[in-house]
Amino acid sequence: MSYFDVFCYCLRKKKFFAIPFIIALLCFFLAWILPPVFKTEIRLKIDASSDSSPMSALSTAYKSLTSSGASGLSSFLSSSKAMKPSDLYLEILSGREIALSTIHKFHLDTMYKKESNELLLKKFDKDIKIDEDQSGVISCAMESKHKVMARDIVRYMVAQSNEKYLKLQRENLQYSLDYLKKSQRELTDSVRNIGQELVQFYRDNNLVDLKSQMELTLTVLGGYEGQINNFKLSERMSGKDNADAHEMRKKRQLLEQKFRELRGSYSENYKPSDKSMYINSGWAVSKMLYEQQRQADLKLYATMLEAASIEIMETEAMILKTQPVIQIIQDAYLPDWKERPKRAKWAIAGFAVSLTLTLLFIILRGLLSGEIPNSEPVREKLLQIKTSLFK
């Protein structure tokens, strides 16, 4: 048995091929008489200005000055960006609350003929389609036999979602504002406390400007060192018993004493004199580390305080803003053409399925009857299967 034998046998039974055409016509007329299903759609987009976090500037300022990220403020800033506004809106629009509200509003339970909410939601989910494309446009489409009701349903769902979304946005902004004001108070206290600590630090240590005093001391030490070296050289040239050498030695020793006071070790209770601008360099280095750390903290808190103050003003403006953040790109419409059933698609599908079944029937019949040449081995196996099934 070859494919050619099967093809020739099927051609001899061409009267059976009228069946697919009859089925196609029946599917065409069935699609004609079935009640049409219409589709309407509403398309919208969340305003881009609402995508920014109400504390973006504070977050930027904080992250630019510290990388630890271990404080509560860092955790709050990171959690405030966990969900995009469009994602939140999609959750609301496709949520259970909006779906059940729509079902009861338009009495869809009588149309679906279901009583439990779960079954109603399953039926409703088949008719409604909510999606977001790559450009961020959200679509809410519905298919129904009643095109006016379909239009009103998608409009109602979007209106309810808008109301809830705006409510949540206002609550979130208010929460952010409260947190920002609390952070502002804490940052103000931190700036004030660090400033008072630095003032007290300068008073306790008789300092005016530690950095400038350190630079002045180093300049003086450099001058002392040069003079000491010059005196040593002059002493060697004048001799030990020379009166001039004795005078230069006294001056050198005095300079060395002054040098050790500014460069050498210092006692634990050392404090610069309030009658001199010079300070011990070793002591100044230890104090300078503390001063730099506190000044860095002061700069950090001052920058964050400035950012928090700006964000408070922007957040208050966003709360008072009356401009809607939901942009309707395409409103729901009354469809003038049915979505399904498509008569041509039904006819083609009916023809394809019936043609396949008809060919299988013809070939199977030819194999069982032995009319297809050289089909005895296949015929015997089919008979064995038939006997096993119907024994």
N, C-alpha and C positions, 0 to 999 in steps of 0.2 A: 504493500500500500504506500502510495506517495501523495504528496500534497496536490499534485496535478490530478490524480484520481479523485480525491475528495472535491477539488474545485469543479471538475466535470460533472460529478454526481450532483453537486449543489445546483449547477446550471440546469440540469434536467428537472429539478424540482422547483423551477422558477415561479410556479403558481403560489408557492408559500410566501414569496417576497411581497405579495400584496398586503400581508399582515402588518409589516412596519409602517406602510403608508396609511393604512386604516387607523393604526394606533396613534400616529402623528396627528391625523385629523381630529381624532377624539381628544387628544391632549390640547390641541389648539382651541377647540370649542369649549373644553372644560375650563381652560384659562380665561376664555371669553366671558363665561357665565359666572365664574367665581367672583365674590365681592372684592373690589380693588382695595389694596393697601397703600396708603399715602405716607410720604415721609416729609417732615419739616425739620428745620435745623436753625439753631441760634448760635452765633459765634461771637466770642468776646475775648478780651485781653486785659490782664491786670496791668494797671498803670506802672510804667517802669520806675517812677519815682518812689513807689511803695516798696521796691525791692531792696532798698538800702536799709540797713539796721539803724534804729534811732540812736545808737551809740557807736557808730562807725568811727567817728573822729576820736572818741575816747579810747576805743580799741586800738586804733592806729598809733595814737600817742603812747599808750601803755606798752605796746609790743615793740615800738621803736626804741624805748628806753630800758626795757628789761626783757630778758629771755627766760626767766625762771618759770613763769606761768603757774606758780603754785598758790597764788592768793585766791580769795573768793571772787575778787573782781575779774580775774582772768577766766575763771570758770563760768561766771555769769556772761561775760562777753562772748565766749565760745558757744554757750548754749543758746544765746539769743539768735544765732544764725543757723540753728539746726534744721529749719524747714523754710523753704522759699514760700513767698506769698501765693504763687500759682499752685504749689503743691497743697497748701492749706485750703485754697479755694476748691480744688478738685476733691479733696477729702470731704468737704462740706457738701458740695453738689452731688456727689455720688454716695453720700452717707445714708444710713437707715432712717434718720429723722426726717430728712427732706422727702425721701421716697414714700414713707408711710403718710406723711402730711399730704402729699400729692394724691395718693390713692384714695384717702378718705375725703379730700376736697372734691374730687371729680367722680366719686362713687364708683371707682374702678372695681371694687369688690363684687358689685352686681354684674359687671361685664365679664370679669374673670370667673365668676361663680365659685369663688373660694372663700373660706371663712378664716382660716389661720393666717396670721401675718406673714409667716415664713413662706407659705405657698403663694401668697399675694406678691411678695417681694420677688420670688423666682419668676413669676409670670411677667411682672413689671420690668425686671432686668432684661428679659428677652426683647421687649419693645423699645427700651431706652438705650442709647449709646452715648457715653461721655468719654471724650478723648482730648489729648493735647498734642499738637504737632510740634515739629522741631523749632518753629519760630515762636513758640509760646502761646499760640492762639488756642483757646479752649472751645470745643464744640459740644453742644448738647442737642442730640437728634432723637426723634421719636418716630416710630412707624405705627400707624393705626388705620383702621377702616373709617374713622371719623376725622377728617382733616382739620376741622375747626377745633375740635377737642385737642388734637395733637399740638396745634399751634399754641393753644391756651395753656397746655400742660408745661411745655418747655419754657414759656414765658413765666409761668408761676414758679417753676423750680429755680430759675435764674433769679427772680425777684426775692424769693425766700433765702437763697444762698447769699445774695448781695447783702441783705439785711443782717444775716448772722455773721457774715465775714466782716462787715464794717463794725459790728458790735465787738467782735473779738479783737479787731485792730485797735479800736479805741481803748479797750481794756488793756491790751498789751502796751500801748503807748502810755497809758496812765501808770501802769506798773513800772515801765521804764523810767517815767518821769519821777516817780516816788524813789526809785532806786538811785537815780542820778542825783536827786536832791540830798539823799542820805549820804551818798559818796562825796558830794560837794562839802557837806558839813564835816565829814571825817577828814577830807583832804585839807580843808581850811584849818582844822585843829592841828593836823600834822605839820603844816607849814608854820603855823604860829609857834608850836612847841619846839621845832627844830631851830627856828630863828631865835627863840629865847635861850635855847641851849648854847648856840654859838655866841650870843652876847655875853652870857655868863662865863663861857669858856675864855673869852678875851679879857673879861674883868678879872677872873681868878688868876690869870697868868700874865697880867700886866702887858697885854699885847695890843697893838694898834692895827697892824696888818702883817700877819705872819709871813706871807710870801715876800712882801717888800722888805721886811726886816731881815729875813733870811738872805735875800740877795745883797742887801747892804752889808751884812756881816761877812759874807763870802768875799765881797770886794775889799773890805778892811783886812781880812785874813790874808788875801793875796798881797796887799800892800805891806803887811807886817812881815810876811815871809821874804819879800824882796829886800826890805830894810835889814832884816836879820842876816841875810846872806852877805849884804854889803858890809855890815859891821864886822862879820867874821873875816872877810877878806882884808879889811882895813887893819884889823888887829894883827893878822899874820905879817902884814907889810910893815907895821910900826914896831913890832917887838913886844915882849912881855912886860918889861919894866918901864916902858914909856908912859908918861902921864896921859898922853892922848889915847893910848891903847887902853889904859885903865878906865878912862871916861867912856870910851866906846863900848867897853865890856859891860859897864853898868847900864848903859842904854840898851845894849843887846839883851841883857838879862831881864830888864824891865819889859822889853817887847816880847820876849819869850814867855814871860809870865802872863802878859795880856793875851798872847796867842793861845796859851793853854786854857785860859778862862773861856775863850770863845770856841776853841776847837777840841779841847781835851774832854775827859770824863767829867761828869757832874753829879752832885749829891741828889738823893731821893727828894729832898725838900727844896730843890733848886727852883728859883723863880727869877725871871729877868727883872732888872732894876727898873723902877718907874721913872728914873732920871736918865736913862740911856735907851737908845733905839737898838743897841746891839744885843744879840742873844746867843746862847751856846748852840752851835750848829747841830751837835748830836741830840740835844734836847729838842731842838726845833724840828728835826726830822721825825721823831716819834709823835710830836704834836701835829705835825703837818698831815700825817696819815689819818689821824682822827678828823682833822678839819676837812680834808678832801672827801672823806666818806660822808660826813654830815652835809657838806655842800652838794654832793651828788644826790643824796636823798632829798635835799631841799629842791634841787632842780627838777628831780623826778616828780615830786608831789606838786610843785608849782605848774609844771607842764600839764599834768593830768587835771589839775584844778581848772586851768584855762580851758582845756578841751571839754571838761564836764560842764562848765558854764555856757560854752557855745552850744553844746548838745541840749542843755535844758531849754535854751531859747528856741532851738529848732524843733524840739519835741513839743513844746507848748504851741508853736505855730502849726504843727501837723495836727494836733488835737482840735484846734480851732478851725482848721481848713474845711471848707464846705465843698470843695471840688471833689467829685466822685473819683474813686480809684479804679472803678470798673468801666472799661471802655467797650461798648457794644459795637462790634464791627459789622455784624449782619443780624438784623432782627428776624424773629420767626415769621414765616410767610405761609399763605394758603397755597398748597401745591396744586398745580393745574394738570398734573400728569401722575399717574399711579406709579408707585415704586415696584410693585409686583401684584399679581403674577404676570410675567412677560410671556405673551402668547408664542412668540418665535422661539424663546428658550424652552418652553414646555414642549413645543412640537419637535424641536431638534432632540431634546432629551428623550422624549417618548420614542422617536424613530430610532435613535442609537441603541437604547435598551432593548426594544422589541426586535431590532435586527440581530443583535447579538444572541438573544434567546432563540430566535428563529433558526439561525445558523447552527446553534448547538443542538437544537431539536432535530434538524435535518440530518446532521452528521451522526448523531447518536442513533437515529432511526436507521440510517444506512448501515451503520456498523452492526446493529443487532439483527437486521434482516439479511445481512451479507450481500447487499446490492453494491457496495463499494468493493472494487476488485482487490484481491490479496489482503483482505481484512480479517481472515479467519483467526489469527492469533489474538488480535484485539477483541474480536467478537467473543471468543471463548472466555477471556478474562472478564468482559462485561457481563456475560451470562453467569459467571461464578459470583460476581458481586451481587447481581440481581437475585440469585438463588439464596445467597447468604442473608440478604436484607429481608426477603419476603418468605423465608422458610418458616 
